[in-house]
Amino acid sequence: MSRAGSEGAAVIVVGGGVTGLSAGWWLARDGTDVLVIEAGAIGSAASGRNGGGCSHHHSPLFLEEQRLWPMLDELLGYPTEFRPNRIRIALDERQFRLYRRALENGARQGYRTDVLDAKQIRALVPFAGEVYGGYFHHFGGHANPHRTVQAYAWALQDHGGRILQHAPVLGFDTRGNRVVGVRTSRSAFACDHLVIAAGPATGALAAQLGVSVPLMSARAEMIVTEPLALMQTGGVDGNGLYGRQTLRGNLAYGGGPHEWVELQDTGGRAYSTVLQGSIARRLRALFPQAAHARVIRSWAGFIENTPDGRPVIDRPASPGNLTIATLSSVGFGLSPAAGRAVRDLVVSGTCGFADLSTLGLGRFAGLEPGWRALQGWLPAAAGGE
Ligand SMILES: Cc1cc2nc3c(=O)[nH]c(=O)nc-3n(C[C@H](O)[C@H](O)[C@H](O)COP(=O)(O)OP(=O)(O)OC[C@H]3O[C@@H](n4cnc5c(N)ncnc54)[C@H](O)[C@@H]3O)c2cc1C
């Protein structure tokens, strides 16, 4: 794609999280002139604050997610600290039955899962206690969110892509059915194609172009313990928690309950709350042999949620040169595949490796105006829990 002019780029991507950076990297490695514009620092939102899980067997992008992660360090030229496989521990029979769905979903798509008894779990996960059983998935895995954000950014720049940080996008210029410019707090840029990949802010930005992207934000929290002896497989879930053991040995875990928030009321600040106590209690139950470990850090981030929990990756009919990508809470793991899908949509209007029909905006055509209240997704101040 050609360049839109000296003060612009052929493709402007709004949002320097993993979705926007991966899309920018895929475009740049094709030789497209791309500029990623980020309101703050790259990865400072959910992309740098998540659990690092890469196991989305419900997604149409799952096969590509699984194909790309094991080769991503080589493709990018920088480390993501990706580690393959996932163990899920069931503390009781009810959890064991519930978690079986991942085995079935994986098997349908050609991936193996071993069923583990309590003894096998304790051999693989020395921090576990009395458990019912569990699963060893020969798919999925986990990576370091900060390393991954940085790796995408460096790789994008290696291919000639550009990143502008600390430049919130304020508005757009249109001509006819096309977006021709992006206005930021610092200056304006011309573009031939616009990608909005701004996480929870995607809805408000797309609305400026007359495109409705229904989203509700939730605050989600993570806690991190002091480093412990390294487990053989660092990706261990269970008891309503997701997370991983870092390569330095810390247990970094999160997972419900989430708190619904109006993004504009938060001032952009995502701080930890008493919810971290719930995570710590459930982590102690999951890993009783690590109950002595002190929590040394915690943080929160805002998750973007669509009404049906599935991502939006789509090119609306109007404006004709706009692509939207917001990942509805599964964006870290899917980022290598989501970025490639965005590249395909930008370049040819259709995704060449996966069926994205379930991720289109058309599915929200009949959405009730009060869908947030109907689903009970209300901030506490508005009557939610
Ligand atoms: C605690 C927590 C745990 C999670 N765990 C996992 C997990 O284990 N696995 C997984 O796959 N996913 C997980 N997620 C979800 C995942 O982090 C997100 O789905 C993913 O990071 C979304 O990436 P993104 O780039 O689309 O959006 P974001 O990371 O939200 O990035 C969007 C960027 O757009 C920028 N932006 C917004 N408005 C503007 C503007 N006007 N101008 C310019 N830039 C703008 C923001 O500053 C931000 O940097 C978790 C999320 C949280 C919070």
The ligand as a Tripos MOL2 file, in Angstrom:
@<TRIPOS>MOLECULE
LIG
   53    58     1     0     0
SMALL
NO_CHARGES

@<TRIPOS>ATOM
      1 C1         -6.3940   -8.6050   34.4710 C.3       1 LIG1
      2 C2         -6.5760   -9.0840   33.0640 C.ar      1 LIG1
      3 C3         -6.2700  -10.4170   32.7400 C.ar      1 LIG1
      4 C4         -6.4160  -10.8670   31.4220 C.ar      1 LIG1
      5 N1         -5.9950  -12.1390   31.0900 N.ar      1 LIG1
      6 C5         -5.9700  -12.5300   29.7880 C.ar      1 LIG1
      7 C6         -5.3960  -13.7670   29.4110 C.ar      1 LIG1
      8 O1         -4.8780  -14.5120   30.2450 O.2       1 LIG1
      9 N2         -5.4090  -14.1030   28.1010 N.ar      1 LIG1
     10 C7         -5.9420  -13.2940   27.1370 C.ar      1 LIG1
     11 O2         -5.9420  -13.6540   25.9580 O.2       1 LIG1
     12 N3         -6.4800  -12.0820   27.4640 N.ar      1 LIG1
     13 C8         -6.5010  -11.6910   28.7720 C.ar      1 LIG1
     14 N4         -7.0100  -10.4650   29.1000 N.ar      1 LIG1
     15 C9         -7.6040   -9.6380   28.0530 C.3       1 LIG1
     16 C10        -6.5200   -9.0010   27.1900 C.3       1 LIG1
     17 O3         -5.5720   -8.3570   27.9990 O.3       1 LIG1
     18 C11        -7.1810   -8.0020   26.2380 C.3       1 LIG1
     19 O4         -8.2120   -8.6460   25.5170 O.3       1 LIG1
     20 C12        -6.1400   -7.4890   25.2440 C.3       1 LIG1
     21 O5         -5.0130   -6.9670   25.9170 O.3       1 LIG1
     22 C13        -6.7630   -6.4220   24.3690 C.3       1 LIG1
     23 O6         -5.7240   -5.8460   23.6090 O.3       1 LIG1
     24 P1         -6.0290   -4.5930   22.7190 P.3       1 LIG1
     25 O7         -4.7610   -4.1940   22.1020 O.co2     1 LIG1
     26 O8         -7.1850   -4.9370   21.8290 O.co2     1 LIG1
     27 O9         -6.5780   -3.4960   23.7410 O.3       1 LIG1
     28 P2         -5.7940   -2.6920   24.9100 P.3       1 LIG1
     29 O10        -4.7370   -3.5050   25.5430 O.co2     1 LIG1
     30 O11        -6.8830   -2.1470   25.7840 O.co2     1 LIG1
     31 O12        -5.0760   -1.5560   24.1110 O.3       1 LIG1
     32 C14        -5.7920   -0.5220   23.4980 C.3       1 LIG1
     33 C15        -4.8880    0.6890   23.4490 C.3       1 LIG1
     34 O13        -5.5970    1.7420   22.7980 O.3       1 LIG1
     35 C16        -5.2060    2.9410   23.4140 C.3       1 LIG1
     36 N5         -6.2080    3.9750   23.1580 N.ar      1 LIG1
     37 C17        -7.4560    4.0950   23.6780 C.ar      1 LIG1
     38 N6         -8.0350    5.2140   23.2440 N.ar      1 LIG1
     39 C18        -7.1470    5.8070   22.4110 C.ar      1 LIG1
     40 C19        -7.1530    7.0280   21.6800 C.ar      1 LIG1
     41 N7         -8.2070    7.8630   21.6920 N.pl3     1 LIG1
     42 N8         -6.0460    7.3390   20.9590 N.ar      1 LIG1
     43 C20        -4.9610    6.5080   20.9040 C.ar      1 LIG1
     44 N9         -4.9090    5.3710   21.6070 N.ar      1 LIG1
     45 C21        -5.9790    5.0200   22.3490 C.ar      1 LIG1
     46 C22        -5.0910    2.5950   24.8910 C.3       1 LIG1
     47 O14        -4.2590    3.5230   25.5830 O.3       1 LIG1
     48 C23        -4.5090    1.1910   24.8310 C.3       1 LIG1
     49 O15        -3.1010    1.1570   24.9790 O.3       1 LIG1
     50 C24        -6.9070   -9.9860   30.4160 C.ar      1 LIG1
     51 C25        -7.1970   -8.6470   30.7400 C.ar      1 LIG1
     52 C26        -7.0140   -8.1880   32.0370 C.ar      1 LIG1
     53 C27        -7.2960   -6.7540   32.3560 C.3       1 LIG1
@<TRIPOS>BOND
     1     1     2 1
     2     2     3 ar
     3     2    52 ar
     4     3     4 ar
     5     4     5 ar
     6     4    50 ar
     7     5     6 ar
     8     6     7 ar
     9     6    13 1
    10     7     8 2
    11     7     9 ar
    12     9    10 ar
    13    10    11 2
    14    10    12 ar
    15    12    13 ar
    16    13    14 ar
    17    14    15 1
    18    14    50 ar
    19    15    16 1
    20    16    17 1
    21    16    18 1
    22    18    19 1
    23    18    20 1
    24    20    21 1
    25    20    22 1
    26    22    23 1
    27    23    24 1
    28    24    25 2
    29    24    26 1
    30    24    27 1
    31    27    28 1
    32    28    29 2
    33    28    30 1
    34    28    31 1
    35    31    32 1
    36    32    33 1
    37    33    34 1
    38    33    48 1
    39    34    35 1
    40    35    36 1
    41    35    46 1
    42    36    37 ar
    43    36    45 ar
    44    37    38 ar
    45    38    39 ar
    46    39    40 ar
    47    39    45 ar
    48    40    41 1
    49    40    42 ar
    50    42    43 ar
    51    43    44 ar
    52    44    45 ar
    53    46    47 1
    54    46    48 1
    55    48    49 1
    56    50    51 ar
    57    51    52 ar
    58    52    53 1
@<TRIPOS>SUBSTRUCTURE
     1 LIG1         1 GROUP 0 **** ****
